[in-house]
Amino acid sequence: MKIHYDLKQLPPFRNAIVTTGAFDGVHTGHQKIIRRMQAIAKEVNGETVVVTFHPHPRKVISSIPGEIKQLTSLQERIQLLAQTGIDHLVVVNFDYQFSNLSATQYIKDFLFDHFKPHTIIVGYDHRFGNGRNGNYDLLKETGKTYHFNVEQINEQLVKDEIVSSTHIRNYLAEKNILKANELLGHPYSFEGFVVRGNQLGRTIGFPTANLHITNEEKLIPNDGVYAVKVKGDCCENKTYGGMMNIGVRPTVDGQKKVIEVNIFDFDKDIYEQNLIVLVFEFIRGEVKFNGLDALKAQLNMDKIAAATILQKYP
């Protein structure tokens, strides 16, 4: 996959099969669009071109900055899209000026002038242009003038539910990780920087990696204990099972919210390194226990529960 950041430096694409969008999460609905793009590209000896916007359009046009938490950072999006096997990814700076393009300007000055598309593929709810006034019908009608095809992909359903980034965010907020991952088509993940905590976990047999999340826009699951896997440079290209707690640790101090991961069968110094956490299932909510002995007993049960869950995800 070739990545392009400058619209002025784009190569001449061969029979470009184009789709555009935020692609937050690169979920199963996005994957359905990409599979159709690849099928058409094969038929016409074309190239697949995914156009994504950064920052997220809703961050620019929303009256409440930071209103939306993202499922994927730009780097995560790039990695997930690379795994789909597309030919080109174009990252477009979505700013106030770009958001003010009319629907017709968006088609002519952006889509046609830069990509000379053979076919444009859009999702069932695709809107574009200032005020989101552009839709599939306008795109298809304008395509007749500029000689490109337009195809609309029906919604992707998982067990009769429409897949959308909004639905996935809602499931994560509800701690329904199973459903979120089902719609995503891959485990939800986030990255953290390992910082020093009070090292209490080590004294009761459960050392933890305390994570600092540097990306303020990233959606983090709500408080509770989760079955997870971790990977990253600190893990020497291996993936380890573990359990994660998000919350204020009411048994210990109840003051500061933390994200801490107990990594199974792992004993290395990974301070000041990045850790990628893949979240598989919610185990329980955060509880205040009557002392450290009760907490340790519960952690032992949590570890058994997490290990049992993770056996389903080899």
KOLSEVEX-195311 format. One line per 2 residues: number of its first residue (from 1); their letters; for each residue z, x, y of N, C-alpha, C, O. Coordinates in pm, whole numbers, plus 50000, padded with zeros to 5 digits. Layout:
! residues N
NUM	a	Z/X/Y/Z/X/Y/Z/X/Y/Z/X/Y ~ ...
END
This chain:
! residues 314
1	mk	50000/50084/49880/50000/50000/50000/50000/50088/50124/50082/50178/50137 ~ 49907/50060/50214/49903/50132/50342/49971/50047/50449/49951/49926/50457
3	ih	50053/50113/50530/50129/50042/50634/50073/50078/50770/50049/50195/50800 ~ 50052/49976/50853/49995/49995/50986/50090/49934/51089/50136/49821/51073
5	yd	50119/50010/51195/50208/49963/51300/50137/49942/51434/50193/49880/51525 ~ 50016/49991/51447/49945/49986/51574/49816/49905/51558/49725/49945/51486
7	lk	49810/49790/51624/49690/49705/51613/49565/49776/51662/49454/49745/51618 ~ 49582/49870/51753/49466/49940/51808/49412/50045/51712/49303/50099/51732
9	ql	49488/50075/51606/49448/50180/51513/49414/50126/51373/49413/50201/51276 ~ 49387/49996/51365/49358/49938/51234/49223/49985/51183/49129/49999/51262
11	pp	49210/50009/51053/49080/50045/50997/48993/49920/50983/49044/49808/50992 ~ 48864/49937/50962/48781/49819/50931/48808/49774/50788/48776/49845/50693
13	fr	48866/49657/50773/48900/49607/50640/48775/49552/50571/48685/49500/50635 ~ 48773/49566/50440/48661/49518/50359/48692/49377/50310/48782/49357/50229
15	na	48615/49278/50360/48637/49139/50318/48787/49106/50317/48843/49073/50212 ~ 48848/49115/50433/48994/49103/50441/49042/48964/50402/48997/48863/50456
17	iv	49133/48961/50306/49203/48837/50269/49340/48847/50336/49422/48931/50298 ~ 49364/48763/50435/49475/48781/50527/49576/48668/50516/49539/48551/50499
19	tt	49704/48703/50526/49809/48604/50546/49907/48660/50647/49921/48782/50659 ~ 49975/48572/50719/50068/48617/50822/50201/48543/50809/50207/48431/50758
21	ga	50309/48608/50855/50439/48541/50853/50553/48639/50862/50533/48761/50860 ~ 50674/48585/50872/50793/48670/50878/50824/48730/50741/50874/48842/50732
23	fd	50794/48656/50634/50816/48702/50496/50961/48745/50473/50986/48841/50401 ~ 51054/48675/50534/51194/48709/50515/51238/48675/50373/51232/48559/50331
25	gv	51280/48776/50301/51322/48758/50162/51213/48788/50061/51244/48817/49945 ~ 51086/48782/50103/50973/48798/50010/51004/48718/49882/51007/48773/49772
27	ht	51026/48589/49901/51070/48502/49793/50952/48452/49708/50837/48492/49731 ~ 50981/48367/49612/50877/48324/49518/50765/48246/49586/50652/48245/49537
29	gh	50793/48181/49699/50687/48115/49775/50592/48216/49835/50470/48198/49829 ~ 50645/48322/49892/50561/48430/49944/50481/48496/49832/50364/48528/49848
31	qk	50547/48514/49718/50480/48580/49605/50362/48495/49554/50261/48550/49509 ~ 50375/48363/49562/50267/48275/49521/50145/48293/49611/50032/48297/49563
33	ii	50169/48304/49741/50060/48327/49836/49992/48460/49806/49869/48469/49806 ~ 50071/48563/49781/50014/48696/49756/49931/48697/49627/49826/48761/49622
35	rr	49977/48628/49525/49898/48623/49401/49763/48557/49426/49661/48602/49373 ~ 49760/48453/49507/49632/48387/49538/49543/48479/49620/49422/48484/49598
37	mq	49600/48552/49715/49523/48650/49792/49456/48751/49700/49338/48782/49715 ~ 49533/48801/49604/49481/48903/49514/49370/48848/49425/49275/48919/49392
39	ai	49382/48722/49387/49277/48660/49305/49147/48649/49384/49040/48680/49331 ~ 49156/48606/49509/49035/48594/49592/48977/48731/49620/48855/48749/49613
41	ak	49062/48828/49652/49014/48963/49680/48936/49020/49562/48836/49089/49580 ~ 48982/48990/49443/48912/49038/49324/48774/48974/49312/48678/49039/49272
43	ev	48765/48846/49348/48637/48774/49339/48534/48827/49438/48415/48830/49406 ~ 48577/48867/49557/48483/48904/49663/48485/49053/49695/48428/49097/49795
45	ng	48550/49132/49609/48564/49276/49632/48626/49301/49769/48576/49382/49848 ~ 48734/49231/49796/48799/49242/49926/48930/49317/49920/48969/49370/49815
47	et	48998/49323/50033/49129/49388/50044/49232/49286/50092/49203/49202/50177 ~ 49351/49294/50035/49458/49204/50076/49533/49265/50195/49571/49382/50193
49	vv	49553/49182/50297/49617/49228/50421/49730/49130/50455/49705/49016/50492 ~ 49853/49176/50442/49969/49095/50480/50013/49138/50620/50036/49257/50645
51	vt	50023/49041/50710/50066/49068/50847/50206/49011/50864/50228/48891/50849 ~ 50301/49098/50894/50439/49050/50912/50485/49083/51054/50434/49175/51117
53	fh	50581/49007/51101/50627/49019/51238/50768/49079/51243/50854/49046/51163 ~ 50787/49168/51339/50919/49228/51362/50940/49249/51511/50853/49305/51577
55	ph	51052/49204/51565/51163/49136/51498/51124/48995/51454/51015/48946/51484 ~ 51216/48930/51383/51191/48794/51335/51158/48704/51455/51231/48706/51555
57	pr	51049/48625/51447/51011/48540/51561/51124/48454/51616/51131/48433/51737 ~ 51210/48404/51530/51317/48317/51579/51418/48394/51665/51488/48334/51746
59	kv	51424/48525/51648/51512/48605/51733/51459/48609/51876/51536/48619/51972 ~ 51327/48602/51890/51263/48611/52021/51258/48476/52091/51287/48466/52210
61	is	51223/48372/52016/51200/48242/52079/51325/48154/52082/51326/48052/52151 ~ 51429/48191/52006/51550/48110/52003/51627/48123/52133/51630/48230/52194
63	si	51689/48015/52175/51774/48019/52294/51910/48081/52264/51988/48107/52356 ~ 51939/48104/52136/52066/48164/52095/52036/48295/52021/52012/48292/51900
65	pg	52038/48409/52091/52009/48537/52025/52106/48561/51908/52225/48532/51919 ~ 52053/48613/51799/52137/48641/51684/52171/48518/51602/52254/48524/51511
67	ei	52107/48405/51634/52136/48281/51562/52104/48293/51414/52176/48240/51329 ~ 51996/48363/51384/51951/48371/51245/51991/48505/51183/51970/48611/51243
69	kq	52049/48499/51066/52076/48618/50987/51963/48636/50887/51916/48539/50828 ~ 51919/48758/50870/51801/48783/50789/51835/48816/50645/51937/48880/50615
71	lt	51746/48771/50556/51759/48802/50414/51718/48946/50386/51772/49010/50295 ~ 51624/48996/50464/51574/49132/50443/51555/49203/50575/51504/49145/50671
73	sl	51595/49327/50580/51561/49412/50694/51412/49445/50684/51348/49417/50582 ~ 51359/49505/50788/51217/49543/50784/51191/49638/50668/51091/49625/50598
75	qe	51280/49736/50648/51259/49833/50542/51265/49766/50405/51187/49800/50316 ~ 51357/49673/50387/51366/49601/50260/51241/49518/50237/51190/49510/50125
77	ri	51192/49455/50343/51070/49376/50333/50953/49464/50290/50874/49426/50204 ~ 50942/49580/50351/50834/49673/50318/50841/49711/50170/50739/49713/50101
79	ql	50961/49742/50122/50977/49783/49982/50939/49670/49886/50873/49693/49785 ~ 50982/49549/49918/50950/49435/49831/50802/49402/49832/50745/49370/49728
81	la	50740/49410/49948/50596/49383/49957/50515/49491/49885/50411/49462/49826 ~ 50562/49614/49891/50493/49723/49820/50490/49696/49671/50393/49729/49602
83	qt	50598/49635/49620/50606/49607/49476/50507/49500/49432/50476/49490/49313 ~ 50456/49420/49526/50360/49315/49489/50220/49369/49466/50136/49300/49407
85	gi	50194/49491/49513/50062/49549/49491/49958/49514/49595/49838/49527/49569 ~ 49999/49470/49715/49901/49441/49821/49839/49572/49871/49895/49680/49852
87	dh	49722/49560/49934/49652/49679/49983/49703/49727/50118/49720/49847/50139 ~ 49727/49633/50210/49765/49671/50345/49880/49583/50395/49884/49463/50368
89	lv	49972/49645/50468/50076/49573/50539/50066/49610/50686/50069/49728/50721 ~ 50053/49509/50771/50045/49532/50915/50172/49476/50978/50200/49356/50967
91	vv	50249/49562/51044/50374/49523/51109/50344/49503/51257/50309/49597/51328 ~ 50359/49380/51303/50325/49344/51442/50454/49325/51521/50545/49255/51478
93	nf	50458/49388/51638/50573/49371/51727/50570/49231/51787/50483/49199/51868 ~ 50667/49149/51746/50672/49012/51797/50762/49010/51920/50884/49012/51909
95	dy	50699/49008/52038/50774/49006/52162/50743/48879/52240/50668/48793/52194 ~ 50801/48869/52359/50785/48748/52439/50638/48723/52473/50591/48609/52472
97	qf	50565/48830/52504/50423/48815/52538/50344/48762/52419/50260/48673/52434 ~ 50369/48818/52303/50297/48772/52184/50332/48626/52153/50245/48548/52113
99	sn	50458/48589/52172/50500/48452/52142/50434/48349/52234/50430/48230/52203 ~ 50382/48396/52349/50320/48304/52444/50170/48287/52425/50105/48215/52501
101	ls	50113/48352/52322/49972/48328/52292/49954/48181/52253/50032/48128/52173 ~ 49853/48116/52309/49823/47980/52265/49770/47985/52123/49734/48092/52074
103	at	49764/47872/52057/49716/47868/51920/49573/47920/51910/49538/47993/51817 ~ 49489/47882/52007/49348/47927/52003/49339/48076/52034/49257/48146/51974
105	qy	49421/48126/52126/49423/48270/52153/49469/48347/52030/49415/48453/51999 ~ 49567/48293/51961/49619/48358/51841/49508/48374/51737/49497/48478/51673
107	ik	49428/48271/51721/49320/48278/51622/49213/48378/51665/49175/48466/51589 ~ 49164/48363/51790/49052/48445/51835/49095/48589/51868/49040/48684/51813
109	df	49195/48604/51956/49230/48736/52007/49312/48818/51909/49309/48941/51913 ~ 49385/48749/51822/49468/48823/51727/49405/48829/51589/49369/48936/51541
111	lf	49391/48714/51525/49343/48714/51386/49199/48761/51374/49169/48851/51295 ~ 49110/48702/51452/48968/48734/51435/48935/48874/51488/48871/48953/51418
113	dh	48977/48904/51610/48938/49031/51670/48993/49151/51595/48928/49255/51589 ~ 49113/49139/51538/49174/49256/51474/49144/49267/51325/49143/49377/51270
115	fk	49120/49154/51259/49109/49159/51112/48974/49117/51057/48943/49145/50941 ~ 48892/49051/51138/48761/49002/51091/48774/48945/50948/48707/48993/50856
117	ph	48857/48845/50931/48891/48801/50796/48776/48735/50721/48691/48667/50780 ~ 48775/48758/50592/48688/48681/50503/48755/48548/50474/48692/48442/50477
119	ti	48887/48554/50446/48966/48435/50415/49106/48453/50473/49165/48560/50465 ~ 49158/48346/50530/49297/48342/50575/49372/48242/50486/49328/48128/50469
121	iv	49482/48285/50431/49563/48199/50345/49696/48172/50413/49762/48264/50461 ~ 49734/48046/50418/49860/48008/50482/49942/47923/50387/49889/47863/50293
123	gy	50072/47918/50414/50161/47833/50337/50153/47688/50383/50088/47657/50483 ~ 50220/47602/50310/50209/47458/50334/50265/47415/50470/50227/47310/50522
125	dh	50355/47495/50528/50420/47456/50653/50390/47554/50766/50467/47564/50862 ~ 50279/47624/50756/50248/47731/50852/50217/47675/50991/50136/47584/51006
127	rf	50283/47731/51091/50258/47697/51231/50244/47827/51309/50299/47930/51270 ~ 50170/47822/51420/50150/47945/51498/50117/47908/51642/50087/47794/51675
129	gn	50124/48010/51728/50093/47991/51869/50211/47938/51947/50309/47890/51890 ~ 50200/47946/52080/50307/47900/52168/50344/47755/52137/50258/47668/52128
131	gr	50474/47732/52120/50519/47597/52088/50489/47556/51945/50506/47440/51908 ~ 50443/47653/51863/50406/47625/51722/50305/47511/51715/50313/47425/51628
133	ng	50209/47513/51809/50111/47405/51816/49996/47421/51718/49926/47324/51689 ~ 49975/47542/51668/49866/47563/51574/49905/47528/51432/50019/47547/51392
135	ny	49809/47476/51355/49835/47439/51216/49712/47465/51130/49612/47519/51178 ~ 49722/47427/51007/49612/47451/50911/49482/47386/50957/49376/47447/50947
137	dl	49489/47264/51007/49366/47193/51047/49295/47268/51159/49172/47282/51155 ~ 49368/47315/51260/49307/47390/51370/49247/47521/51319/49137/47559/51359
139	lk	49319/47588/51231/49271/47714/51176/49143/47692/51097/49048/47770/51110 ~ 49139/47589/51018/49020/47561/50936/48901/47525/51024/48788/47568/50998
141	et	48925/47444/51127/48816/47404/51217/48762/47525/51294/48641/47541/51310 ~ 48853/47611/51342/48810/47729/51416/48740/47829/51325/48653/47904/51369
143	gk	48778/47830/51198/48714/47920/51103/48564/47895/51090/48489/47987/51058 ~ 48522/47772/51114/48379/47740/51108/48303/47814/51217/48189/47856/51196
145	ty	48366/47829/51334/48302/47898/51446/48294/48048/51421/48192/48111/51450 ~ 48400/48104/51367/48406/48250/51349/48374/48293/51206/48386/48411/51172
147	hf	48334/48199/51123/48283/48229/50990/48385/48296/50899/48357/48398/50836 ~ 48504/48236/50892/48599/48278/50789/48652/48154/50718/48655/48044/50774
149	nv	48691/48175/50594/48746/48066/50514/48896/48052/50538/48963/48148/50578 ~ 48946/47934/50513/49089/47909/50525/49135/47832/50403/49070/47737/50360
151	eq	49247/47875/50348/49302/47807/50231/49451/47787/50250/49522/47877/50296 ~ 49497/47669/50215/49640/47639/50226/49702/47633/50086/49647/47570/49996
153	in	49815/47698/50070/49885/47701/49941/49996/47597/49943/50076/47594/50036 ~ 50001/47514/49842/50107/47415/49833/50242/47482/49819/50252/47599/49782
155	eq	50346/47406/49849/50480/47461/49839/50509/47509/49696/50462/47452/49598 ~ 50587/47616/49689/50632/47666/49561/50759/47591/49523/50852/47580/49602
157	lv	50762/47539/49402/50878/47464/49355/50950/47542/49246/50887/47599/49156 ~ 51081/47544/49254/51164/47597/49146/51259/47485/49107/51347/47446/49183
159	kd	51238/47434/48986/51317/47320/48937/51317/47206/49039/51421/47151/49075 ~ 51195/47172/49084/51171/47059/49175/51225/47081/49316/51232/46986/49395
161	ei	51263/47203/49350/51310/47230/49486/51212/47321/49557/51165/47421/49501 ~ 51180/47286/49683/51089/47368/49763/51158/47500/49799/51273/47502/49842
163	vs	51086/47608/49779/51139/47740/49811/51120/47767/49960/51010/47751/50013 ~ 51226/47806/50028/51217/47848/50167/51328/47945/50197/51432/47945/50131
165	st	51307/48029/50298/51410/48124/50338/51536/48052/50385/51647/48099/50362 ~ 51518/47938/50450/51633/47860/50497/51718/47812/50381/51841/47821/50386
167	hi	51654/47759/50276/51729/47714/50160/51806/47829/50095/51919/47813/50052 ~ 51743/47946/50091/51808/48062/50030/51930/48103/50113/52035/48133/50057
169	rn	51916/48104/50245/52031/48136/50331/52145/48038/50308/52262/48078/50301 ~ 52112/47911/50295/52215/47809/50273/52287/47831/50140/52409/47819/50133
171	yl	52212/47864/50035/52276/47888/49905/52367/48010/49909/52474/48009/49849 ~ 52324/48114/49980/52410/48231/49993/52538/48197/50068/52646/48244/50033
173	ae	52525/48114/50172/52644/48073/50248/52739/47992/50160/52861/47997/50178 ~ 52682/47917/50065/52763/47836/49974/52812/47915/49853/52879/47860/49765
175	kn	52780/48045/49848/52816/48135/49737/52745/48099/49607/52787/48139/49498 ~ 52637/48022/49618/52558/47987/49500/52452/48096/49480/52334/48075/49507
177	il	52497/48211/49433/52409/48327/49420/52302/48302/49314/52187/48344/49330 ~ 52340/48233/49208/52242/48204/49102/52120/48131/49158/52007/48169/49129
179	ka	52144/48028/49239/52033/47950/49293/51955/48031/49396/51832/48024/49399 ~ 52025/48106/49480/51956/48189/49579/51863/48288/49511/51748/48305/49552
181	ne	51913/48354/49408/51832/48454/49337/51715/48389/49264/51608/48449/49251 ~ 51736/48268/49217/51629/48195/49148/51513/48169/49244/51397/48184/49207
183	ll	51545/48129/49366/51440/48103/49465/51378/48233/49515/51258/48239/49543 ~ 51460/48337/49526/51408/48466/49570/51313/48528/49467/51210/48585/49503
185	gh	51350/48514/49339/51272/48581/49236/51320/48723/49212/51257/48798/49137 ~ 51431/48760/49276/51491/48892/49258/51635/48884/49310/51667/48793/49385
187	py	51721/48978/49271/51861/48971/49315/51873/48993/49466/51804/49077/49523 ~ 51961/48916/49529/51987/48940/49671/52058/49074/49685/52144/49109/49604
189	sf	52022/49148/49788/52080/49282/49804/52104/49313/49951/52046/49251/50040 ~ 52191/49409/49972/52214/49463/50106/52258/49608/50094/52298/49653/49987
191	eg	52251/49679/50204/52285/49821/50204/52405/49846/50294/52418/49787/50401 ~ 52494/49934/50248/52611/49969/50326/52636/50119/50324/52591/50190/50235
193	fv	52708/50164/50425/52745/50305/50439/52890/50320/50393/52978/50250/50443 ~ 52915/50409/50298/53048/50423/50238/53142/50495/50335/53117/50609/50375
195	vr	53252/50425/50371/53350/50481/50464/53486/50490/50394/53505/50432/50287 ~ 53577/50562/50453/53711/50578/50395/53796/50455/50426/53801/50409/50539
197	gn	53863/50403/50320/53957/50294/50339/54098/50347/50326/54123/50466/50347 ~ 54192/50258/50291/54331/50305/50274/54359/50357/50134/54470/50400/50103
199	ql	54255/50352/50047/54261/50409/49911/54371/50346/49825/54420/50408/49730 ~ 54408/50223/49858/54508/50154/49777/54455/50122/49638/54528/50130/49539
201	gr	54326/50085/49631/54268/50048/49502/54282/50158/49398/54301/50131/49280 ~ 54273/50282/49444/54284/50396/49351/54422/50401/49286/54435/50441/49170
203	ti	54524/50361/49361/54661/50369/49309/54690/50264/49202/54786/50278/49126 ~ 54608/50159/49195/54630/50056/49091/54516/50054/48988/54500/49958/48913
205	gf	54438/50164/48987/54336/50179/48884/54202/50116/48917/54115/50105/48830 ~ 54183/50074/49044/54056/50014/49083/54007/50076/49213/54010/50012/49318
207	pt	53960/50202/49207/53908/50264/49329/53784/50189/49378/53703/50143/49298 ~ 53771/50179/49508/53659/50103/49564/53583/50185/49666/53640/50271/49734
209	an	53455/50156/49677/53371/50208/49786/53376/50104/49898/53328/49992/49881 ~ 53432/50142/50011/53438/50053/50127/53310/50068/50207/53271/50178/50244
211	lh	53245/49955/50233/53113/49959/50295/53114/49914/50440/53177/49815/50476 ~ 53044/49990/50521/53018/49950/50659/52872/49908/50669/52782/49985/50633
213	it	52848/49786/50716/52711/49734/50727/52658/49766/50866/52710/49716/50966 ~ 52556/49849/50873/52503/49892/51003/52406/49792/51063/52388/49788/51185
215	ne	52344/49710/50978/52246/49613/51026/52318/49481/51059/52352/49405/50969 ~ 52340/49457/51187/52415/49338/51229/52340/49208/51201/52401/49101/51200
217	ek	52210/49215/51179/52130/49095/51156/52124/49055/51009/52070/48949/50975 ~ 52177/49139/50923/52168/49114/50780/52269/49007/50737/52384/49010/50779
219	li	52224/48914/50655/52312/48810/50603/52397/48868/50490/52344/48922/50393 ~ 52528/48857/50503/52621/48903/50402/52687/48781/50338/52728/48690/50410
221	pn	52697/48775/50205/52760/48659/50140/52901/48634/50194/52966/48724/50248 ~ 52948/48513/50178/53081/48476/50226/53191/48537/50139/53165/48594/50033
223	dg	53314/48522/50186/53429/48586/50121/53442/48546/49974/53415/48432/49937 ~ 53484/48642/49893/53505/48616/49753/53477/48739/49668/53449/48847/49720
225	vy	53484/48720/49537/53461/48827/49441/53330/48799/49368/53305/48687/49324 ~ 53248/48903/49354/53114/48887/49299/53086/48992/49191/53140/49103/49196
227	av	53002/48955/49095/52949/49052/48999/52825/49116/49062/52734/49046/49105 ~ 52824/49249/49066/52717/49320/49136/52670/49440/49055/52733/49482/48957
229	kv	52558/49493/49098/52515/49624/49054/52490/49708/49179/52460/49653/49286 ~ 52504/49839/49166/52483/49926/49281/52385/50037/49243/52376/50079/49128
231	kg	52315/50083/49344/52224/50195/49326/52212/50265/49461/52269/50222/49560 ~ 52136/50374/49462/52118/50449/49586/52116/50597/49558/52130/50640/49444
233	dc	52098/50675/49665/52092/50821/49649/52218/50876/49585/52213/50975/49511 ~ 52332/50812/49613/52459/50861/49559/52470/50839/49409/52557/50897/49344
235	ce	52382/50756/49354/52392/50722/49212/52291/50796/49125/52276/50764/49007 ~ 52223/50894/49183/52129/50978/49107/52026/50893/49033/51999/50913/48915
237	nk	51968/50798/49106/51863/50712/49053/51907/50624/48936/51823/50573/48862 ~ 52036/50608/48919/52089/50519/48816/52142/50392/48882/52170/50389/49002
239	ty	52156/50287/48802/52215/50162/48849/52344/50139/48772/52346/50147/48649 ~ 52451/50110/48843/52582/50089/48783/52628/49945/48805/52601/49886/48909
241	gg	52699/49892/48708/52762/49763/48725/52888/49775/48806/52945/49883/48820 ~ 52932/49661/48861/53055/49665/48938/53098/49526/48981/53034/49426/48947
243	mm	53207/49522/49056/53251/49395/49116/53280/49421/49263/53330/49527/49300 ~ 53250/49323/49345/53264/49337/49490/53359/49231/49543/53356/49116/49501
245	ni	53443/49273/49636/53528/49178/49708/53490/49180/49856/53479/49287/49917 ~ 53471/49062/49911/53449/49047/50055/53562/48961/50109/53583/48849/50061
247	gv	53635/49011/50207/53745/48932/50263/53849/49019/50330/53826/49137/50357 ~ 53965/48958/50357/54069/49026/50434/54180/49084/50347/54277/49139/50400
249	rp	54167/49073/50215/54266/49126/50121/54406/49075/50156/54492/49154/50195 ~ 54431/48946/50143/54558/48888/50188/54681/48943/50116/54791/48941/50173
251	tv	54665/48991/49992/54779/49046/49920/54825/49178/49982/54943/49212/49976 ~ 54730/49252/50042/54759/49385/50095/54799/49380/50242/54909/49421/50279
253	dg	54707/49328/50328/54742/49324/50469/54691/49198/50538/54756/49146/50629 ~ 54575/49148/50496/54523/49024/50552/54482/49034/50697/54476/48933/50767
255	qk	54452/49155/50743/54421/49173/50884/54272/49195/50911/54215/49134/51000 ~ 54212/49280/50833/54076/49326/50862/53982/49288/50748/54013/49310/50631
257	kv	53869/49231/50783/53771/49195/50681/53702/49320/50629/53660/49406/50707 ~ 53690/49330/50498/53628/49447/50437/53528/49402/50329/53534/49290/50278
259	ie	53438/49493/50298/53349/49478/50183/53374/49599/50095/53348/49712/50135 ~ 53425/49576/49975/53461/49687/49888/53407/49662/49747/53411/49550/49696
261	vn	53357/49769/49687/53296/49759/49555/53365/49854/49458/53376/49974/49483 ~ 53412/49798/49348/53463/49879/49237/53345/49902/49141/53294/49809/49080
263	if	53305/50028/49131/53189/50063/49048/53238/50103/48910/53322/50191/48897 ~ 53185/50038/48807/53230/50063/48670/53180/50198/48619/53067/50238/48647
265	df	53265/50266/48545/53227/50393/48480/53167/50491/48579/53063/50553/48552 ~ 53233/50505/48692/53180/50591/48799/53297/50657/48869/53393/50590/48908
267	dk	53291/50789/48885/53400/50860/48950/53344/50979/49027/53358/51094/48986 ~ 53281/50950/49141/53224/51056/49224/53260/51029/49369/53285/50915/49409
269	di	53263/51134/49446/53288/51122/49590/53156/51083/49658/53063/51163/49663 ~ 53150/50961/49708/53026/50915/49771/53049/50874/49916/52972/50796/49973
271	ye	53155/50928/49976/53179/50899/50117/53059/50943/50203/52996/51045/50177 ~ 53031/50862/50306/52924/50891/50402/52787/50893/50336/52696/50964/50379
273	qn	52773/50814/50231/52642/50794/50169/52610/50644/50168/52699/50560/50178 ~ 52482/50614/50157/52439/50475/50154/52441/50421/50012/52407/50490/49916
275	li	52481/50296/50001/52488/50228/49872/52414/50096/49883/52434/50021/49979 ~ 52329/50067/49787/52259/49938/49782/52329/49850/49681/52347/49888/49565
277	vl	52369/49732/49725/52442/49637/49640/52349/49521/49603/52293/49456/49691 ~ 52334/49496/49474/52258/49381/49425/52358/49277/49375/52441/49306/49289
279	vf	52350/49158/49430/52451/49055/49404/52397/48958/49299/52287/48903/49314 ~ 52475/48936/49191/52426/48854/49080/52497/48718/49069/52430/48615/49057
281	ef	52629/48717/49073/52698/48589/49060/52832/48593/49133/52894/48699/49147 ~ 52875/48477/49180/53007/48459/49241/53109/48440/49129/53084/48365/49035
283	ir	53222/48507/49138/53326/48496/49035/53441/48406/49081/53477/48311/49010 ~ 53497/48434/49197/53609/48351/49244/53629/48373/49393/53575/48467/49451
285	ge	53706/48286/49453/53742/48301/49593/53855/48401/49610/53918/48443/49513 ~ 53880/48437/49735/53986/48532/49764/54122/48460/49760/54137/48350/49813
287	vk	54219/48524/49696/54350/48463/49675/54459/48562/49715/54443/48682/49697 ~ 54571/48511/49768/54687/48596/49795/54779/48594/49674/54828/48488/49634
289	fn	54801/48712/49615/54882/48723/49495/55024/48766/49530/55051/48819/49637 ~ 55113/48741/49436/55255/48773/49456/55281/48918/49415/55345/48945/49313
291	gl	55229/49011/49495/55253/49152/49468/55136/49221/49402/55040/49157/49357 ~ 55145/49356/49397/55035/49436/49345/55018/49421/49194/54906/49433/49144
293	da	55125/49396/49120/55112/49379/48975/55026/49257/48942/54942/49261/48853 ~ 55050/49148/49015/54970/49027/48993/54824/49051/49033/54732/49003/48968
295	lk	54806/49125/49143/54670/49158/49186/54599/49242/49081/54482/49217/49050 ~ 54669/49342/49026/54609/49428/48925/54571/49348/48801/54465/49371/48742
297	aq	54657/49255/48760/54627/49172/48643/54502/49088/48668/54419/49073/48579 ~ 54488/49035/48789/54370/48955/48821/54245/49041/48825/54138/48999/48780
299	ln	54258/49162/48879/54142/49252/48884/54094/49289/48745/53974/49303/48722 ~ 54185/49303/48653/54145/49329/48514/54063/49213/48458/53962/49233/48390
301	md	54106/49090/48489/54030/48973/48444/53896/48964/48516/53795/48927/48456 ~ 53895/48999/48644/53769/48998/48719/53669/49098/48662/53549/49071/48654
303	ki	53721/49213/48622/53632/49316/48566/53568/49268/48436/53449/49289/48413 ~ 53649/49202/48352/53594/49147/48227/53489/49041/48258/53383/49036/48195
305	aa	53519/48955/48356/53425/48850/48393/53295/48910/48447/53186/48866/48410 ~ 53306/49010/48534/53187/49072/48592/53103/49141/48484/52981/49128/48482
307	at	53170/49214/48395/53097/49284/48288/53025/49185/48197/52913/49211/48154 ~ 53089/49072/48169/53026/48969/48086/52904/48911/48155/52799/48891/48093
309	il	52917/48884/48284/52804/48829/48361/52688/48927/48363/52573/48889/48341 ~ 52718/49055/48388/52612/49155/48405/52536/49183/48274/52425/49235/48277
311	qk	52597/49149/48161/52525/49166/48034/52400/49076/48030/52306/49104/47955 ~ 52400/48970/48110/52283/48881/48115/52170/48939/48196/52058/48887/48194
313	yp	52198/49048/48269/52098/49108/48359/52080/49255/48326/52122/49342/48403 ~ 52017/49284/48211/52002/49424/48170/51910/49501/48265/51887/49620/48246
END
